Amino acid sequence: MCRYAMVKYKPHYACFSCRKTFKRMLMHDINRDDKRTRDAKCPDCAGTVADMGKDFKAPKRTDTKAWSHLESLYSAGITFHSCGCSGPGYIPRNREDLVAHLASMLAEYQKHLTFWRSHEPPANRAESDRDRHVNWFEITQIPRERRTPKDRISNEEAKRYWFERIAAVEAKLALL
């Protein structure tokens, strides 16, 4: 069972310039009617801090190498968010692992794009049902919001989705 489902845990925030972490009181705890979210500020430098997730464990304040690595992870969009069941997933240990991880994601996304470029759209309902049965893996890689209720998706929409994912990973790689 999800450990975060039963009790409300406060998210962990990190200030990379001060190399400090803290938990922030939830607005729901202060005013139950207030549904707004506000940016968290560092109590020391008043700078905006990073929401690192509930599974985040900070390194020592004196470990500048670990803090710079955490900052590069955050800039690449990798944080420690999870539902509490299985943890936050793969977290690269150093810059080289991060680059290799992003490169493998890029290669996987390009494989999906290659599939949708060569995919022939079904002409009728029978072909559509067969296509959904045969290519279920590729279809389920596209988020539900982009599919029709019966798990149908146009080739153009699928290609657009994978182009967006590839562009996002390439942007992260350019930041490193």
N, C-alpha and C positions, 0 to 999 in steps of 0.2 A: 504494500500500500504506500502511496505517496506520503512522505513524512511532512510535506508542506501543506497537505490538504486539511489536516486536523487543527493546526495551530497557525496563526499568522506570525511569520517570521519577518524581521526587518531586513531589508536589502543592505548589502555592504557597498560602501562608496569608497573611492580612493582618490586622493589628491596626489598627482604625480610630481608636482613641483615641491610640495612639503614632504612627500613620501610618508603620508599618514592615511589611515583608514578609520572609518567610523560607520556606525549604523544610524540611520535617520529615522526619526519618529514618523510614522505614517500619518498623513493628513486625516485619514479615517479615524485615527485614535484621538485626534484633537477635536474635530468637528465632523460628526457622522453625516451631516447634510452636505458638506463641501466635497464635491466630486472632482475639483480641479487638481491638477498636478503642477508642482512648481519645481524649477531647477534647484538641485541641491548645491549649496555653497560650502566651501571649506571654512571651518571655524577659525583657522589661523590666517590664511591669506585672502579669504573671501572670493577665491576663484571658483569657477565651475568644476565640479568633480565628476568622476566617471562612475556610473552604476555598474558594478562588477558582478552582481548577482549574489545569491544566497550561499553558494558553494565556494566563495572566494576565501582564500587564506593568504594573508599578506606576508611578504618576506620581511626580514629585519630592516629597520629604517636605514641602517648603514650599508646594506647590500645594494649599491647603486646599479650594478649590472642587472640584477633581478628586476629592479624597478624600471629600468629602461626597456627590458624585455617585455614586462607587463604593459608598458605604454605602447610598444609596437604591436602587441597582441590586440590591445583595445582599438588602436587605429585601424587594424585589419578586421575589426568586427568580431573578434573572438573574446567572449566573456564567460563567466561561470554561472550562467543561468540554467536551471533545470527544474523539473517538477519534484525532484527529490528521490525519485525511484532509482535511477541508474547513474546519477551524477551528470556533470556538464558535458561529457563527451571527450573527444581527443583535444588535449591542450599541448601544443608544441613546446618543447623544453628550451629551445634556443632559436636564434634567428634563422639558421640553416634549416632546421626542422619546419619552421613556419613557412619559409619559401618553398620547401619541398611539398608541404601539405597543400599550399595554394596552387602549386603547379599540378599536383595530382587532381585537385578539384577542377582546374581548368581543362585538363585532358578528359576527365569524365564528362564535363559539360559539352565539350566539343564532340564527343562520341554521340551524345543525345542529339545534338544539332545535326550531325551527319545522318542519323537515322531519319529525322523528320524531313531533311532535304530530299532523301531518296524515297520516302514513303508515298505510296499512291493512295489518294483518298478514296474511300469506298464509294461506289456508284449508286448502290441501292441499300435497302434495309437489311437484306440477308448478308450482303458483303460487310455491312457495318457491324452486324452482330459477330460475324466471323473475325473481322479485324479487331474488335474489342477483346475477343477471346484470345487471339494469337498474340496481340501486342499489348496485353494488359500491363506489363511492367513499364513500358515506355509511357503509356497513357497515365498511369498512376504517379509518375514522377512530376506531372504537371499539377499544381495546386487545384483543389476543388473549385475555387472561385473562378478559375479560367476554363473550367469544363462545363458542359451542359449537364442537366440532371441525370442523363443516362450515360455518363462517362464518355461523351463524344467531344472531340476537339478538332478544330480546323488546323490544317498544316501550318497556315500562316500564323495563327495564334501561338502554336507550339514553337515555331521558329522564333517568333518575337520574344517569347519567354526565355528561351535558351540564349538568345543574343543578349538580353538584359543581364542574365546571370553571368555570362562570359565577361561582359563589360564591367560588372561589379568586381569580379575577381581580378581582372587586369588593372583596375583602378587601385585595388588593395596592393597588388604587386608593385605598382609604380610608386606607392608611398614608402615602400621599404627600401 
